[in-house]
């Protein structure tokens, strides 16, 4: 049985530093974020345990997911782990963890449904400086995933308030953002605006 996940998904870039992130993450949590992922984008000597412990405190109960590091997810009692590629996902995963994976194109949906993957996130829907390693995704692939994948479907990459309706019209479970929230002039206000869009769909 796949765990359900939906709403607004924040990807936190640790390289921004906790001093920069602390007030912004607190505001975003207040604005109504549903999930927080810690991106695998660390400075060489950054203390991952301290960073994640602080982030979990700021999250106030919002699920925190670790990118690409199952061991770190387990050590920090995180709520899940998100892999950048499908071939990184182990054949078996701890039952308590929510598991996600990034896709950029269609896959064998039948095989994916048998894997321990609760949600998928397509990257990148639009050109984005934060996700410049992702290929642009064909909107039809997202529609196909909604029909054929048993879990939740997210979209990410270059999504803004101006183009979010194009993505929400695909029927996605939610959208993932980095700079759209963390670099917003008013992170709480921006979060609420995206949440309002999601709630109207």
Backbone as numpy.savetxt, mean C-alpha at the origin, in Angstrom:
# Nx Ny Nz CAx CAy CAz Cx Cy Cz
-9.05 -18.59 3.14 -9.90 -17.40 3.14 -9.02 -16.15 3.14
-9.15 -15.32 2.12 -8.30 -14.14 2.02 -8.80 -13.02 2.94
-7.86 -12.34 3.58 -8.20 -11.23 4.46 -8.61 -10.03 3.62
-9.68 -9.35 4.01 -10.17 -8.20 3.25 -9.45 -6.93 3.68
-9.13 -6.11 2.70 -8.47 -4.84 2.94 -9.01 -3.84 1.92
-9.27 -2.63 2.36 -9.81 -1.61 1.45 -9.50 -0.22 2.00
-9.74 0.77 1.16 -9.59 2.15 1.60 -8.32 2.81 1.10
-7.86 3.79 1.86 -6.69 4.57 1.49 -5.44 3.99 2.15
-4.43 3.74 1.34 -3.23 2.99 1.73 -2.04 3.94 1.61
-1.40 4.22 2.72 -0.23 5.10 2.74 1.05 4.29 2.68
1.94 4.66 1.76 3.27 4.07 1.71 4.25 5.09 2.29
4.90 4.72 3.39 5.83 5.62 4.07 7.26 5.36 3.59
7.95 6.41 3.21 9.34 6.32 2.78 10.25 6.60 3.98
10.91 5.58 4.54 11.75 5.80 5.72 12.87 6.81 5.51
13.33 6.96 4.27 14.42 7.90 4.00 14.01 9.34 4.26
12.71 9.60 4.36 12.27 10.95 4.70 12.63 11.30 6.15
12.83 10.25 6.97 13.22 10.47 8.35 12.02 10.67 9.26
12.12 10.17 10.48 11.00 10.26 11.41 10.70 11.70 11.82
11.74 12.54 11.86 11.52 13.94 12.23 10.56 14.61 11.25
10.73 14.30 9.95 9.83 14.84 8.92 8.47 14.16 8.96
8.50 12.84 9.18 7.28 12.05 9.04 6.33 12.13 10.23
6.84 12.36 11.42 6.02 12.18 12.62 4.72 12.98 12.59
4.78 14.28 12.38 3.57 15.09 12.38 2.69 14.78 11.18
3.30 14.43 10.06 2.54 14.15 8.85 1.77 12.83 8.97
2.44 11.79 9.48 1.76 10.52 9.66 0.62 10.66 10.67
0.85 11.39 11.74 -0.21 11.61 12.73 -1.42 12.29 12.10
-1.16 13.28 11.24 -2.25 13.98 10.56 -2.98 13.06 9.59
-2.22 12.23 8.88 -2.82 11.31 7.91 -3.67 10.26 8.62
-3.20 9.76 9.75 -3.99 8.82 10.54 -5.29 9.48 10.99
-5.20 10.72 11.43 -6.39 11.47 11.85 -7.35 11.67 10.69
-6.79 11.78 9.49 -7.62 11.99 8.30 -8.39 10.76 7.84
-8.01 9.58 8.34 -8.79 8.39 8.03 -8.12 7.35 7.17
-6.79 7.27 7.23 -6.06 6.25 6.46 -6.47 4.85 6.94
-6.42 3.87 6.03 -6.82 2.51 6.38 -5.64 1.57 6.64
-4.52 1.80 5.93 -3.36 0.92 6.02 -2.09 1.75 5.83
-1.02 1.36 6.50 0.28 2.01 6.32 1.31 0.93 5.96
2.02 1.17 4.86 3.13 0.27 4.49 4.46 0.99 4.66
5.44 0.29 5.23 6.79 0.83 5.33 7.58 0.35 4.11
7.88 1.28 3.23 8.59 1.00 1.99 10.01 0.51 2.30
10.50 -0.41 1.50 11.86 -0.94 1.64 12.84 0.05 1.01
12.99 1.20 1.67 13.76 2.31 1.12 14.50 2.97 2.28
15.47 2.23 2.83 16.13 2.64 4.07 17.48 3.28 3.80
17.85 4.23 4.69 19.23 4.69 4.71 20.10 3.55 5.23
21.38 3.56 4.86 22.27 2.44 5.17 22.32 2.11 6.66
22.39 3.10 7.50 22.54 2.87 8.95 21.27 3.15 9.74
20.14 3.19 9.05 18.88 3.50 9.74 18.45 2.36 10.66
17.98 2.70 11.85 17.52 1.72 12.83 16.08 1.33 12.49
15.93 0.20 11.82 14.61 -0.22 11.35 13.65 -0.51 12.49
14.14 -1.18 13.51 13.27 -1.53 14.64 12.71 -0.29 15.32
13.58 0.68 15.59 13.13 1.91 16.25 12.14 2.66 15.38
12.44 2.73 14.08 11.55 3.43 13.15 10.16 2.79 13.14
10.11 1.46 12.99 8.83 0.78 12.90 8.07 0.83 14.22
8.78 0.71 15.33 8.12 0.82 16.64 7.46 2.19 16.79
8.16 3.24 16.40 7.60 4.59 16.48 6.42 4.74 15.53
6.56 4.20 14.32 5.48 4.31 13.34 4.22 3.59 13.83
4.39 2.42 14.42 3.24 1.68 14.93 2.55 2.46 16.04
3.32 3.18 16.83 2.73 4.03 17.87 1.93 5.16 17.25
2.48 5.78 16.20 1.77 6.86 15.51 0.52 6.35 14.81
0.57 5.09 14.35 -0.55 4.52 13.60 -1.80 4.35 14.45
-1.64 4.21 15.74 -2.79 4.14 16.62 -3.79 3.04 16.29
-3.28 1.89 15.89 -4.18 0.77 15.57 -4.40 0.55 14.09
-4.01 1.51 13.26 -4.07 1.30 11.81 -3.05 0.22 11.45
-3.43 -0.79 10.66 -2.49 -1.86 10.32 -1.21 -1.33 9.66
-0.07 -1.89 10.08 1.23 -1.52 9.52 1.82 -2.74 8.81
2.21 -2.54 7.57 2.71 -3.61 6.70 4.15 -3.30 6.31
5.00 -4.33 6.32 6.42 -4.18 6.00 6.67 -4.64 4.56
7.47 -3.88 3.84 7.78 -4.17 2.45 8.98 -5.10 2.32
8.78 -6.26 1.69 9.86 -7.16 1.26 10.65 -7.86 2.36
10.22 -7.80 3.61 11.04 -8.37 4.69 10.14 -9.11 5.68
9.94 -10.40 5.44 9.09 -11.20 6.32 9.66 -11.26 7.73
10.97 -11.42 7.84 11.60 -11.49 9.16 11.36 -10.23 9.97
11.50 -9.08 9.34 11.29 -7.81 10.02 9.82 -7.65 10.41
8.94 -8.11 9.56 7.50 -8.05 9.88 7.19 -8.87 11.13
7.77 -10.04 11.21 7.53 -10.90 12.37 8.18 -10.34 13.63
9.40 -9.84 13.50 10.14 -9.31 14.65 9.45 -8.10 15.26
8.84 -7.27 14.42 8.21 -6.04 14.89 6.71 -6.21 15.16
6.23 -7.46 15.05 4.79 -7.74 15.25 3.92 -6.89 14.33
4.41 -6.71 13.09 3.63 -5.96 12.11 2.40 -6.76 11.70
1.50 -6.08 11.00 0.24 -6.70 10.62 0.31 -7.43 9.28
1.38 -7.18 8.53 1.47 -7.84 7.24 2.79 -7.58 6.55
2.92 -8.15 5.37 4.12 -7.96 4.55 3.69 -7.81 3.10
4.35 -6.89 2.40 4.03 -6.64 1.00 5.29 -6.87 0.17
5.16 -7.71 -0.86 6.29 -8.04 -1.72 6.19 -7.28 -3.05
7.35 -6.89 -3.57 7.37 -6.14 -4.83 7.19 -7.02 -6.06
7.44 -8.34 -5.90 7.28 -9.26 -7.02 6.60 -10.53 -6.53
5.85 -11.14 -7.43 5.12 -12.35 -7.08 6.06 -13.50 -6.74
7.22 -13.56 -7.41 8.14 -14.68 -7.14 8.84 -14.56 -5.78
8.63 -13.45 -5.08 9.17 -13.30 -3.73 8.25 -13.91 -2.67
7.01 -14.16 -3.02 6.03 -14.63 -2.04 6.27 -16.11 -1.72
6.54 -16.44 -0.45 6.73 -17.85 -0.09 5.46 -18.66 -0.34
5.62 -19.97 -0.47 4.46 -20.84 -0.70 3.53 -20.89 0.50
4.08 -20.67 1.68 3.26 -20.64 2.91 3.66 -19.40 3.71
2.66 -18.77 4.33 2.90 -17.57 5.12 2.24 -17.71 6.48
2.79 -17.06 7.52 2.15 -17.08 8.83 0.70 -16.59 8.73
-0.21 -17.32 9.34 -1.63 -17.06 9.19 -2.02 -15.66 9.64
-1.31 -15.12 10.64 -1.72 -13.83 11.20 -1.37 -12.65 10.30
-0.50 -12.86 9.31 -0.05 -11.75 8.48 -0.93 -11.53 7.25
-1.24 -10.29 6.98 -1.85 -9.88 5.72 -0.75 -9.84 4.68
-1.00 -10.39 3.50 0.05 -10.51 2.47 -0.40 -9.82 1.18
0.47 -8.94 0.69 0.19 -8.27 -0.56 1.35 -8.40 -1.53
1.08 -8.11 -2.80 2.12 -8.16 -3.82 1.82 -7.13 -4.91
2.87 -6.53 -5.45 2.73 -5.57 -6.53 2.72 -6.28 -7.87
1.81 -5.87 -8.75 1.74 -6.37 -10.12 1.75 -5.19 -11.08
2.19 -5.43 -12.30 2.09 -4.39 -13.32 1.39 -4.90 -14.57
1.06 -6.21 -14.57 0.41 -6.80 -15.73 -0.41 -7.99 -15.27
-1.16 -8.58 -16.18 -1.98 -9.75 -15.83 -1.09 -10.95 -15.51
-1.60 -11.84 -14.67 -0.91 -13.07 -14.32 -1.91 -14.21 -14.46
-1.50 -15.42 -14.11 -2.41 -16.56 -14.07 -3.25 -16.41 -12.81
-4.45 -15.88 -12.98 -5.29 -15.56 -11.81 -5.65 -16.80 -11.01
-5.85 -17.92 -11.69 -6.17 -19.15 -10.98 -5.06 -19.58 -10.05
-3.81 -19.49 -10.54 -2.66 -19.82 -9.69 -2.50 -18.82 -8.56
-2.71 -17.54 -8.87 -2.58 -16.51 -7.83 -3.60 -16.72 -6.72
-4.80 -17.11 -7.07 -5.84 -17.33 -6.06 -5.48 -18.44 -5.08
-4.60 -19.35 -5.50 -4.18 -20.43 -4.62 -2.99 -20.05 -3.74
-2.38 -18.91 -4.03 -1.22 -18.45 -3.27 -1.67 -17.72 -2.01
-0.79 -17.60 -1.01 -1.14 -16.89 0.22 -1.05 -15.38 0.04
-1.85 -14.85 -0.90 -1.86 -13.41 -1.20 -3.26 -12.88 -0.96
-3.38 -11.91 -0.04 -4.68 -11.34 0.30 -5.07 -10.18 -0.60
-4.07 -9.44 -1.08 -4.39 -8.30 -1.93 -3.25 -8.07 -2.93
-3.60 -7.44 -4.04 -2.61 -7.05 -5.04 -2.70 -5.54 -5.22
-1.57 -4.96 -5.62 -1.54 -3.52 -5.88 -0.87 -3.28 -7.22
-1.58 -2.64 -8.12 -1.03 -2.37 -9.45 -0.23 -1.08 -9.46
0.95 -1.14 -10.08 1.87 -0.01 -10.14 2.56 -0.04 -11.51
2.47 1.07 -12.22 1.99 2.39 -11.85 0.85 2.77 -12.80
-0.18 3.35 -12.22 -1.34 3.73 -13.03 -1.04 4.95 -13.90
-0.25 5.86 -13.37 0.16 7.08 -14.08 1.66 7.30 -13.84
2.32 8.10 -14.66 3.73 8.41 -14.40 3.90 9.00 -13.00
4.96 8.58 -12.31 5.15 9.02 -10.93 6.63 9.02 -10.59
7.09 10.09 -9.94 8.49 10.17 -9.52 8.78 9.20 -8.38
7.76 8.86 -7.58 7.96 7.96 -6.44 8.06 6.50 -6.88
7.43 6.17 -7.99 7.39 4.77 -8.44 7.97 4.64 -9.85
9.16 5.20 -10.03 9.74 5.21 -11.37 10.27 3.86 -11.82
10.21 2.86 -10.93 10.64 1.52 -11.33 9.48 0.68 -11.84
8.27 1.22 -11.78 7.07 0.48 -12.20 6.72 0.80 -13.65
6.27 -0.23 -14.37 5.74 -0.01 -15.71 4.32 0.53 -15.61
3.90 1.28 -16.63 2.52 1.78 -16.63 1.56 0.62 -16.87
0.46 0.63 -16.15 -0.50 -0.48 -16.15 -1.66 -0.18 -17.09
-2.05 -1.18 -17.87 -3.23 -1.11 -18.72 -4.47 -1.18 -17.83
-5.35 -0.19 -17.94 -6.55 -0.17 -17.10 -7.37 -1.45 -17.23
-7.35 -2.06 -18.42 -8.13 -3.27 -18.63 -7.63 -4.42 -17.76
-6.34 -4.44 -17.46 -5.78 -5.48 -16.59 -6.36 -5.36 -15.18
-6.54 -4.13 -14.73 -7.13 -3.91 -13.40 -8.57 -4.39 -13.38
-9.32 -4.09 -14.43 -10.72 -4.57 -14.51 -10.76 -6.10 -14.49
-9.84 -6.71 -15.22 -9.77 -8.17 -15.28 -9.46 -8.74 -13.90
-8.54 -8.11 -13.20 -8.18 -8.58 -11.85 -9.38 -8.52 -10.91
-10.17 -7.47 -11.02 -11.35 -7.34 -10.16 -12.31 -8.50 -10.39
-12.36 -9.01 -11.60 -13.27 -10.12 -11.93 -12.69 -11.47 -11.54
-11.36 -11.61 -11.60 -10.76 -12.94 -11.52 -9.94 -13.23 -10.26
-9.53 -12.17 -9.56 -8.76 -12.37 -8.33 -9.71 -12.34 -7.14
-9.55 -13.29 -6.23 -10.48 -13.42 -5.10 -10.24 -12.42 -3.98
-9.07 -11.78 -3.98 -8.75 -10.85 -2.91 -9.02 -9.40 -3.30
-8.42 -8.49 -2.54 -8.60 -7.06 -2.76 -7.64 -6.55 -3.84
-8.06 -5.51 -4.55 -7.27 -4.95 -5.64 -7.04 -3.46 -5.39
-5.77 -3.08 -5.32 -5.39 -1.67 -5.13 -4.68 -1.15 -6.36
-4.61 0.16 -6.46 -3.89 0.81 -7.54 -2.99 1.88 -6.95
-1.83 2.09 -7.57 -0.89 3.10 -7.07 -0.12 3.71 -8.22
0.58 4.79 -7.90 1.44 5.42 -8.89 0.82 6.61 -9.58
1.23 7.80 -9.17 0.79 9.02 -9.85 -0.66 9.39 -9.65
-1.32 8.81 -8.67 -2.74 9.08 -8.45 -2.90 10.38 -7.66
-3.77 11.25 -8.15 -4.05 12.54 -7.52 -5.55 12.71 -7.39
-5.95 13.77 -6.71 -7.39 14.06 -6.61 -7.99 14.32 -7.98
-7.18 14.81 -8.91 -7.69 15.13 -10.25 -7.94 13.89 -11.10
-7.15 12.82 -10.89 -7.33 11.63 -11.73 -7.86 10.42 -10.96
-8.10 10.57 -9.66 -8.51 9.43 -8.84 -9.81 8.80 -9.32
-10.73 9.59 -9.84 -12.01 9.03 -10.29 -11.82 8.03 -11.42
-10.81 8.25 -12.28 -10.54 7.29 -13.35 -10.18 5.92 -12.78
-9.46 5.92 -11.66 -9.04 4.68 -11.03 -10.19 4.06 -10.24
-10.93 4.87 -9.53 -12.04 4.35 -8.73 -13.13 3.77 -9.62
-13.27 4.29 -10.85 -14.25 3.75 -11.80 -13.90 2.33 -12.24
-12.67 1.90 -12.00 -12.26 0.53 -12.33 -12.75 -0.46 -11.28
-13.29 0.05 -10.17 -13.83 -0.83 -9.13 -12.81 -1.31 -8.12
-11.68 -0.61 -8.01 -10.64 -1.04 -7.07 -11.12 -0.96 -5.62
-10.46 -1.76 -4.78 -10.78 -1.77 -3.34 -10.22 -0.54 -2.65
-9.18 0.04 -3.23 -8.57 1.21 -2.63 -7.42 1.72 -3.47
-6.80 2.81 -3.02 -5.66 3.37 -3.73 -4.52 3.59 -2.74
-3.29 3.51 -3.26 -2.09 3.69 -2.44 -1.37 4.96 -2.87
-0.90 5.72 -1.87 -0.27 7.00 -2.13 1.01 7.14 -1.30
1.95 7.91 -1.83 3.14 8.30 -1.07 3.15 9.83 -0.97
3.69 10.48 -2.00 3.85 11.93 -1.96 2.52 12.67 -1.95
1.48 12.07 -2.53 0.17 12.72 -2.54 -0.34 13.04 -1.15
0.16 12.30 -0.15 -0.21 12.57 1.24 0.96 13.14 2.02
2.13 12.50 1.94 3.26 12.90 2.76 3.83 14.26 2.38
3.64 14.67 1.13 4.15 15.97 0.70 3.04 17.00 0.51
1.83 16.64 0.92 0.71 17.57 0.81 0.92 18.74 1.77
0.44 19.92 1.39 0.54 21.09 2.25 -0.19 20.87 3.57
-1.34 20.21 3.49 -2.14 19.87 4.68 -2.45 18.38 4.59
-1.61 17.50 5.17 -1.80 16.05 5.01 -3.15 15.54 5.50
-3.65 16.08 6.59 -4.95 15.62 7.10 -6.07 15.98 6.12
-6.04 17.20 5.62 -7.06 17.63 4.66 -6.99 16.81 3.38
-5.76 16.55 2.90 -5.60 15.75 1.69 -6.12 14.33 1.89
-5.82 13.75 3.05 -6.30 12.40 3.35 -7.82 12.35 3.35
-8.44 13.31 4.01 -9.90 13.35 4.08 -10.51 13.50 2.69
-9.86 14.27 1.83 -10.38 14.46 0.47 -10.35 13.15 -0.32
-9.26 12.40 -0.19 -9.19 11.10 -0.87 -10.18 10.11 -0.26
-10.30 10.09 1.06 -11.24 9.19 1.72 -12.67 9.50 1.28
-12.99 10.77 1.16 -14.34 11.17 0.71 -14.61 10.63 -0.69
-13.61 10.70 -1.57 -13.77 10.16 -2.93 -14.02 8.66 -2.89
-13.24 7.96 -2.06 -13.41 6.52 -1.94 -14.78 6.16 -1.40
-15.24 6.91 -0.44 -16.54 6.60 0.17 -17.73 6.86 -0.74
-17.53 7.69 -1.75 -18.61 8.00 -2.68 -18.74 6.97 -3.79
-17.74 6.07 -3.91 -17.76 5.04 -4.96 -18.43 3.76 -4.47
